[in-house]
Amino acid sequence: MTNTFGTLFRITTWGESHGKAIGVVLDGCPAGLEISEDEVQKELDKRAPGQSEVMSSRKESDKVEILSGIFEGKTTGAPISMVIYNKDTDSSKYEKIRHLLRPGHADFTYQVKYGIRDYRGGGRSSARETACRVAAGAVAKKLLKKEGIDIIAYVKEIAGIKAKKISYNEIYKNSVRCPDKNAAKKMEQAILKAKNEGDSVGGVCEIIALNVPAGLGRPIYNKLESDLGSAILGINAVKGIEFGSGFELARMKGSQSNDEFIIKNNKILTKTNNHGGILGGISTGMPIVVRAVVKPASSILKKQRTINYKTMKQEIISVEGRHDPATIVRFPVIAEAMTAIVLADHMLMAGKINPDNLTK
């Protein structure tokens, strides 16, 4: 089982949803970066459950503890180890369905591949693991911030309801992380309706990376799109991804989709951004635009048919517990984290950031 991601800026996550703790080891961060537990905690707070009716009611503070790699408020260049202890676990709901294959989950594939799995909340396949990525992403975001790079993610669509206005200031003013306050109200209603019906809904998250320099990425392997795609698709529940105008390009002509080059402030830019900031696997200096499709949460109360893999007989399952009726609501900060980890990695590979010491 591979649990490490990245080339120079690498993360290894560990732990299970209902285990004692989860955590991450971040290797490859240069020395000299000022970072604190409070800064990491601020990012984790955005992802934490129990913040509203449209989220899981599980009460986890997700309190992070930095164990190594930081001394007197600065990174030392050594591996940064962070731990988050699980405080509010209730595995009782999973005992009676331990041999049932939950539709939409990784139960079947994990059982086939490994012959053993932690059935409590999904174990390693649980979205709880993404808290580790957010913790590591906080470091990556701070590293990129020194270079003027900002990453913003938000919910653009839920249950077919789309944001029509994009106001970054609105994103964390509502419970669904949407930049359009009017659409946010409708999205919330759709989520609560599905929740009351014992069901769930999916949506689309848009990720924007600003001020990324031209020249990141490689032409064949380690394309920036490929690495970003791997990072985003590696997040639980993601079933689709597009860059720039994405699938809309299939309905355009070349004369429409091509972005004409212009000079602005003595820099070569493009007039439009259908390419989403990447051409030939390499960044152009335009905003990087990525959208991810997040499927409806698989854990639902509605009764479904499944198989008991011990008896090999069909049974009816209803997945009880404290689940998100719309996992996409907590998705944006995770998407920001993984985007930041990829961009930090590529900045190091491109020599834009000194891999040893930021003060040199």
NUKOL-787969 format. One record per atom (N, C-alpha, C): residue in three letters; x, y, z. Coordinates in steps of 0.1 Angstrom, whole numbers, plus 5000, padded with zeros to 4 digits. Last residue first. Layout:
<nodes>
ALAXYZ...
</nodes>
This chain:
<nodes>
LYS519153165021LYS520253175012LYS519753214998THR516953115036THR517653235039THR518753265030LEU516052865031LEU515252975025LEU515953105027ASN517852585022ASN517752695032ASN517152815025ASP517352375003ASP518052355015ASP517652465026PRO516152444979PRO515652324986PRO516252304999ASN515052754970ASN516152684974ASN515752564983ILE512752774944ILE512852774958ILE514152694962LYS513052724917LYS512452854921LYS512552884936GLY513852484907GLY514852574913GLY514352714917ALA511952304900ALA512352404890ALA513452504895MET511552164923MET512152094912MET512652194901LEU510352364939LEU511652314943LEU512352244931MET507952394924MET508852514926MET510252474930HIS506952134926HIS507452184913HIS508252304914ASP506252134954ASP507152034948ASP507752084935ALA504452344954ALA505652354962ALA506652254957LEU502452224938LEU503152344934LEU504452374941VAL501652004954VAL502151984941VAL502952104936ILE500752134977ILE501852044978ILE502452014965ALA498652294967ALA499852354973ALA500952264973THR496852094960THR497352184950THR498652244954MET496251994986MET496951904976MET497551984964ALA495052224997ALA496252155003ALA497052074993GLU492852264982GLU493852374983GLU495152304988ALA491452034987ALA491852064974ALA492952164973ILE490852085014ILE491651965010ILE492251984996VAL489252305012VAL490452315019VAL491452205016PRO486952194997PRO487852294992PRO489152304999PHE485451985011PHE486451955001PHE487352064998ARG483252005027ARG484552005034ARG485751985024VAL481251985008VAL481252095016VAL482652115023ILE481351734996ILE482051844989ILE482151964998THR479851555010THR481251565013THR481951675007ALA476951575022ALA477551635010ALA479051655014PRO476251455045PRO475351435034PRO475851495021ASP478651275064ASP478351395057ASP477351375046HIS477551075092HIS478151095079HIS477751235073ARG477450895117ARG477451035116ARG478251075103GLY475250605113GLY476450675118GLY476350825115GLU474350335090GLU474050435101GLU475350495105VAL473450235061VAL474650275067VAL474350385078SER471649955054SER471450095057SER472650135065ILE471249675032ILE472049755041ILE471549895042ILE470149345027ILE469849485027ILE470649565037GLU471949085010GLU471349135021GLU470949285018GLN472848774994GLN472448914993GLN471748955005LYS475648575004LYS474248595002LYS473948745001MET478148495013MET477948504999MET476448514995THR478948505039THR477948405036THR477648395021LYS480948705037LYS481148575044LYS480248465041TYR480048915023TYR481048835016TYR481448715024ASN476848995015ASN477648955027ASN478748865022ILE476049254992ILE476449114995ILE477149105008THR473049464988THR474449434988THR474749284990ARG470649724983ARG471049584982ARG472549564982GLN469749975007GLN470349934994GLN470649784994LYS467950235023LYS468250095022LYS468750055008LYS469450535034LYS468550465025LYS468950325023LEU471550645047LEU470650575055LEU469650495046ILE474950625032ILE473550685033ILE472650595041SER477950685022SER477350635034SER475950705035SER478850824999SER478450684998SER477650625010ALA478051144988ALA478651064999ALA478050924998PRO478351204953PRO477551204966PRO478251114976LYS481651304940LYS480351234940LYS479651244953VAL482951584926VAL482951514939VAL481551434940VAL485051694902VAL483751644904VAL483751554916ALA486951984900ALA486851844904ALA485451814907ARG488952204880ARG487652174886ARG487552024889VAL491352464879VAL491052314880VAL489652304886VAL493552694866VAL492152664870VAL491852514868ILE496152914872ILE495852774870ILE494352744875PRO496553224856PRO495953154867PRO495753004863MET499653224836MET498253264838MET497653184850GLY502053104835GLY502053224842GLY500653284844THR502052854823THR502252974814THR502353104822SER503552534832SER502752654835SER503052774826ILE503352244811ILE504152354818ILE503352474820GLY502052074795GLY502452024808GLY503252124816GLY501352224773GLY502352124771GLY502852074785LEU500252474795LEU500352434781LEU501552334780ILE498152614819ILE499152504816ILE499052474801GLY496052784824GLY497352814830GLY498452714827GLY493752714810GLY493852694825GLY495152704831HIS493152744784HIS494152644787HIS494352624802ASN491552964783ASN490852834781ASN491852724785ASN491953244789ASN492553134797ASN491853004795THR492853524768THR491853444775THR492653324782LYS495353634762LYS494153724763LYS493053654770THR498253554780THR497253524770THR496053604773LEU501553724782LEU500353654788LEU499453614777ILE504653844788ILE503853764778ILE502753694786LYS505054164802LYS505054024804LYS504253954793ASN504854434804ASN506154384799ASN506254234801ASN502154474809ASN503154504819ASN504454434817LYS501454244785LYS500854324795LYS501854344806ILE501054124752ILE502054174762ILE501254264772ILE499453804743ILE499553944744ILE500653994753PHE498253524724PHE499253584733PHE499253734732GLU495053374725GLU495953454718GLU496953524728ASP494153044729ASP494353174737ASP495453254730ASN491852844712ASN493152904713ASN493253034720SER489052814710SER489752764722SER491152814723GLN488352934685GLN487752974698GLN488552934710SER489752804667SER489852944666SER489253004679GLY488952544671GLY490352584675GLY490452734675LYS485652544685LYS486552534674LYS487952574678MET484052354712MET484652474705MET485352444693ARG483352134725ARG482252204718ARG482752324711ALA485452064740ALA484951964730ALA483952024721LEU485752254759LEU486652264747LEU486152164736GLU484252174780GLU483652264771GLU484452284758PHE485952024796PHE485051954786PHE484352044777GLY488152294801GLY487852154802GLY486952094792SER488952554804SER487552534799SER487152384799GLY491052444830GLY490652554821GLY489252544817PHE490652104834PHE491552214835PHE491052324825GLU488851854854GLU489151934841GLU489952054844ILE487851544866ILE488651664867ILE488751724854GLY486051304886GLY486251374874GLY487051494876LYS485651194911LYS485351114899LYS485551174886VAL486451184945VAL486651264932VAL486451164920ALA486351044969ALA485051074962ALA485251154949ASN489451144983ASN488251064983ASN487151124976ILE492051234961ILE491251274972ILE489951194972GLY493351184937GLY493651094949GLY492851134961LEU492651384920LEU491951254919LEU492251154930ILE494551564930ILE493151594932ILE492351464930ALA497051444923ALA496851494936ALA495351504939SER496751384896SER497051274905SER496651314919GLY496551644886GLY495451554884GLY495551434894LEU499051744892LEU497851804898LEU496651714897ASP500551584875ASP500751574890ASP499551634897SER499451644850SER499451514855SER499651504870GLU499951924848GLU498551874848GLU498551734854LEU502751924848LEU502051984859LEU500551934860LYS504351614841LYS503551734836LYS502851794848ASN505851394847ASN505851504857ASN505251634851TYR506751344813TYR506351294826TYR506551404836ILE506951574793ILE506351444791ILE505851384804PRO507751844802PRO506951824789PRO506351684788ARG507051954835ARG507951894826ARG507151854814GLY506752244857GLY506252124851GLY507252074840LEU506852604853LEU506752484862LEU506252364855GLY506852824836GLY507952734835GLY507952614845ALA505553114852ALA505753034840ALA506952944841PRO504453114886PRO505353154876PRO505253064864VAL501253194899VAL502253084896VAL503153124885ASN499253374905ASN500653414906ASN501653304905LEU496853144919LEU497253274913LEU498753304915ALA494752884913ALA496152914918ALA496653044911ILE491652764921ILE492352864914ILE493752884920ILE489252514918ILE490452554924ILE491252654915GLU485852424924GLU486852494915GLU488052534923CYS483952134927CYS484752234934CYS485752294923VAL480652014924VAL481852054917VAL482652154925GLY478751734939GLY478951874934GLY480251894927GLY476151534955GLY477451564951GLY477651704945VAL474151424983VAL474351494970VAL475851514968SER472151164999SER473351254998SER473351314985ASP469551045022ASP470351035010ASP471551145010GLY467551055039GLY468450955041GLY469450935030GLU465951275037GLU465551155030GLU466451035031ASN467451455050ASN466151415056ASN465551295050LYS469451495031LYS469751435045LYS468551385051ALA468151625011ALA468651485008ALA468951415022LYS467551865024LYS466451775019LYS466951635017LEU470051955029LEU469251915041LEU468051835036ILE470952015003ILE471651915011ILE470751865023ALA469152204995ALA469152084988ALA469851974996GLN469752415013GLN468352355013GLN468352215006GLU472252475004GLU472052425018GLU470752355019MET471752574979MET472552454980MET472352384994LYS470352804985LYS469652694977LYS470452564979LYS472452944997LYS471152915004LYS470452804998ALA474352974976ALA474652894988ALA473352854996ALA473253144958ALA473253004954ALA473552914967ASN473553374973ASN472253334969ASN472153184966LYS476353394976LYS475553374988LYS474153334985ASP478953244961ASP477653314957ASP476653284969PRO481053084968PRO481253224967PRO480053304962CYS480552834994CYS480252884981CYS480453034979ARG480552675017ARG481852715011ARG481652764996VAL478252615031VAL478652525020VAL479852565012SER477752795051SER478052655055SER478452565043ASN479353115046ASN478253025046ASN478652885048LYS481653255046LYS480553315053LYS479353225053TYR483753155031TYR483553105044TYR482553185053ILE483053295006ILE483353155007ILE483053095021GLU482953565002GLU481753495007GLU481953355010ASN485253664992ASN484953705006ASN483753625011TYR485253594965TYR486053514974TYR485753544989SER482553564945SER483153654955SER483853584965ILE481053504917ILE482253454924ILE482853574932LYS477853404907LYS478753504911LYS479953454919LYS476653164904LYS476653254893LYS477553364895ALA476952824913ALA477252964917ALA477353044904LYS474252594906LYS475552654903LYS475652794908ILE472852294914ILE472752434917ILE474052494915GLY473252024912GLY472852094900GLY472652244902ALA474351964937ALA472951904933ALA472451984921ILE476452234936ILE475952124944ILE474552084940GLU479252414925GLU478052354922GLU477652244932LYS481552524936LYS480952594924LYS479552534921VAL483252584965VAL482152494959VAL481452574948TYR486752664961TYR485352684966TYR484452594959ALA490052774967ALA489152674963ALA487752694969ILE493052934960ILE491652954965ILE490752844959ILE496353024966ILE495452914961ILE494052934968ASP499053234956ASP497853204965ASP496953104958ILE502453324957ILE501453234952ILE500253214961GLY504553464967GLY503453544962GLY502353454956GLU506453324980GLU506753344966GLU505553424959LYS505353285004LYS506553365004LYS506953404990LYS503353114998LYS502953255001LYS504153345000LEU504652864997LEU504252934984LEU503853084986LEU504852815024LEU506052825016LEU505752895003LYS502152805031LYS503052915037LYS504352925029LYS501352585017LYS500752715014LYS501652825019ALA502852385030ALA503152415016ALA502552545012VAL501752385055VAL503152425054VAL503452455039ALA499152305048ALA499352435055ALA500752485054GLY499552055038GLY499252165029GLY499352295035ALA499751905062ALA500951925053ALA500752035043ALA497051935069ALA498151975078ALA499352005070VAL495751815048VAL495451955051VAL496552015060ARG496551555050ARG496951635039ARG496751785041CYS495251485074CYS496751485073CYS497251565062ALA492651495066ALA493051595076ALA494651605076THR492251275051THR492551395044THR492951515054GLU491451065066GLU492851075063GLU493151205057ARG488651075066ARG489351125078ARG490851145075ALA487750935045ALA488051075042ALA488751135054SER488950595046SER488050705051SER488650845047SER490650395041SER489950455029SER489050575033ARG491550295065ARG492450385058ARG491750455046GLY488350275078GLY489750255081GLY490650355073GLY485650265075GLY486450255063GLY487950245065GLY484450255100GLY484450385093GLY485250375080ARG485949965105ARG485450075113ARG485550215106TYR487149775090TYR485749805086TYR485249925094ASP490149735078ASP489549795090ASP488149845086ARG490749425061ARG490449565061ARG489949605074ILE492149165040ILE491849215054ILE491649375053GLY492849125015GLY492349005022GLY491949045037TYR493749304996TYR494549285008TYR494049165017LYS491949294974LYS493349324972LYS494149274984VAL489349244984VAL489949164973VAL491449174972GLN489049445003GLN489049305007GLN489649214996TYR489249674987TYR490249654997TYR490249505001THR486949634971THR488249644964THR489349624975PHE484849644990PHE485049524981PHE486449524976ASP485149895003ASP485149775010ASP485549655001ALA485050154993ALA486150074989ALA486249934996HIS481550234984HIS482750234992HIS483850144986GLY479350184969GLY480050314967GLY481350324974PRO477749974993PRO477750034980PRO478450164979ARG479549785016ARG478849905014ARG478949965000LEU479249455021LEU479949545012LEU479149675010LEU479349325054LEU478549375043LEU479349475034HIS480649265076HIS480849165065HIS480049215053ARG479849465094ARG481249445091ARG481549355080ILE477549555104ILE477649555089ILE479049525085LYS477649555131LYS476549465125LYS476649465109GLU479749735136GLU479849595139GLU478849505132TYR479250005131TYR479949925120TYR479949775123LYS478350125153LYS477450115142LYS477950025131SER480550135171SER479450035173SER478550015161SER482550315170SER482650205160SER481450115161ASP483050635173ASP481950545177ASP481950435167THR485350885184THR485050765176THR483950685182ASP486551145191ASP485151115191ASP484850995181LYS489351165188LYS488751185201LYS487251135202ASN492451095174ASN491051075173ASN490351085186TYR495151335172TYR494451215179TYR492951215177ILE497451395149ILE496051435153ILE495451325159VAL500851495143VAL499851395148VAL498551465152MET503651545122MET502451595129MET501451485132SER506951605115SER505951505118SER504851565126ILE509151685091ILE508151745100ILE507051645102PRO512551615087PRO511151575085PRO510251635095ALA514651915086ALA514451775089ALA512951745087GLY514652175082GLY515052095070GLY514851945073THR513552315102THR515052295103THR515552225091THR511252595104THR511652455099THR513152445099LYS510752785134LYS511152775120LYS511452625116GLY510252805161GLY509252865151GLY509652855137GLU512252665174GLU512152805176GLU511252875165PHE511952415150PHE512652455162PHE512652615163ILE510552135135ILE510452275137ILE511052315150GLY510851855134GLY511151935122GLY511052085123SER508151715153SER509551725149SER509651825137LEU505451725161LEU506451645169LEU507851675166ILE502651925166ILE503951905158ILE504951835166GLU499351835167GLU500551845175GLU501751825166VAL496051965162VAL497351915157VAL498451935167LYS492851865167LYS493951945173LYS495251885169ASP490251805159ASP491351795150ASP492551875154SER487951795172SER488651935172SER489751935162GLU485051635163GLU486551625163GLU487151765163LYS482251505165LYS482851625171LYS484351595173ARG480051435138ARG481151385146ARG481951505152SER478151515121SER477951565135SER479151515144SER478951625089SER478951525098SER478851575113MET477051915076MET478351835078MET478051725088VAL474952065077VAL475252005064VAL476551925064GLU474752185101GLU473852075098GLU474152005085SER478152255111SER476852295107SER475952165104GLN480452145121GLN480352285121GLN478952335118GLY481251875121GLY480451925132GLY480252075133PRO484751845111PRO483351815111PRO482551885122ALA487252065097ALA486751995108ALA485251965107ARG488352235078ARG487952105073ARG487152025084LYS489052465091LYS488252475079LYS487652345075ASP490852365110ASP489552415114ASP488552435103LEU493152335095LEU492452215099LEU491052255104GLU494052595092GLU493652525080GLU492752405084LYS494652655119LYS493752735112LYS493152665100GLN496652475125GLN495352455130GLN494252535123VAL498852595112VAL498352465107VAL496952435112GLU499052815128GLU498852835114GLU498252705108ASP499552695153ASP498352775151ASP498052795137GLU502052585150GLU500852495152GLU499552575149SER503852775125SER503452745139SER502252645139ILE506752875107ILE505452815107ILE505052765121GLU509153005086GLU508353025098GLU507052965097LEU511652825072LEU510252865070LEU509652885083GLY514252715075GLY514052865076GLY512652915074ALA514752455052ALA514952515065ALA514652665064PRO512352305029PRO513552375032PRO513652435046CYS510851985031CYS510652135033CYS511952205036GLY511351715030GLY511751805018GLY511451945020ASP508451555043ASP509951555041ASP510251645029LEU506151505067LEU506451595056LEU507951605055VAL503951275079VAL505451305079VAL505651385066VAL500951275097VAL501651295084VAL503151325087GLY498151095112GLY499251185111GLY499951185098ILE495750985137ILE496150995123ILE497351095122ALA495050745163ALA495450885158ALA495650865143LYS493750515169LYS494050605180LYS494350745175GLY491050465144GLY492250425152GLY492550525163HIS489050525127HIS488650495141HIS489850435149SER490550595104SER489450675108SER489050645123GLU494150545108GLU492850505103GLU491750595110GLY497550625096GLY496450615106GLY495150585099TRP499550855076TRP499250725083TRP498050735092THR501350985048THR500250995058THR500050855064THR503951165037THR503551025040THR502551035051ILE505051385012ILE504251365024ILE503951215025ARG507651584999ARG507051455000ARG506151445013PHE509251754976PHE508351794987PHE507451674989LEU510251594956LEU511151654965LEU510451704978THR507751434950THR509151404945THR510151464955GLY504651284962GLY505551394959GLY506951344955PHE503451064987PHE503151144975PHE504151264974THR502850755002THR503750865000THR503450934987ASN501650515005ASN501150625013ASN501950745012THR500750214990THR501550334989THR500950444996MET500949885000MET500050005000MET500950125000
</nodes>
